[in-house]
Amino acid sequence: MSHVNYDAMSNAELREYFLKHRKDEAAFQAYLNRINQRPLRIIASLNDPDFDEKVQIALLLYL
């Protein structure tokens, strides 16, 4: 198997590569590392009247 440079991939490219090569543990680790580097964002508070809508939008944007 040839060496794959995960660092050269964009977030979208790495995600697509991992989804196509689910048994590639190095790709999985690179994907997890990339996700864990992202800052946590607060998208809504529990008392927010638009909580459900904001969470649904965030999920669509994330996926």
N, C-alpha and C positions, 0 to 999 in steps of 0.2 A: 504494500500500500504506500502511495506517495505521501509526503509530508504536506499537511494542510495548514496554511497560515491563517488562523482564526482572527488574529489581531488586524489583519488587512481587510477583513470583512466588515461591512456596516452592520448595525444591529439587525436590520431586516434580513440581510444576507446570511448572517450567522443563525438567526432563527429558522430560516428556510432550510439551510444546510442541516441543522440539527433535526428538523422534522423529517427530512428525507433520509437521514442516517442515524436513526434512533439508537443503534447499538454502538455508536462511536462515543465511548466514554469521555474521551478528551474533548469532543465537541460539546457534550453535555456539561462538563466542568467549565469550559470556556463560556458557555451560555449562562450558567449560574453565576460565574464571576462577573460577567457583564451586567446581569440583572442586579446583583448586590451592590454594584458601584453607583447605581442610580439613587439620587436623593429621594427620600420618602416625601410624598406630597399629601397634604390633607385636602381632600376633595369636598368634604361635607361634614358637618357635625350631626350628632344624633337628633338634635332638635330642629334641624334645618327642614323647612316645609318642602323643599325640593330634593330631599335626600335620595329618594329612589331614582329620580331622573338623573341626578348628578353621578350616581354610582353606575348606572347603565351607560351613560356617555363615556365615563372613564374606562369602563370595561371594553367598549367598542374601540376606543382610541388605543388602548394597550394591546389588544389582540390584533 
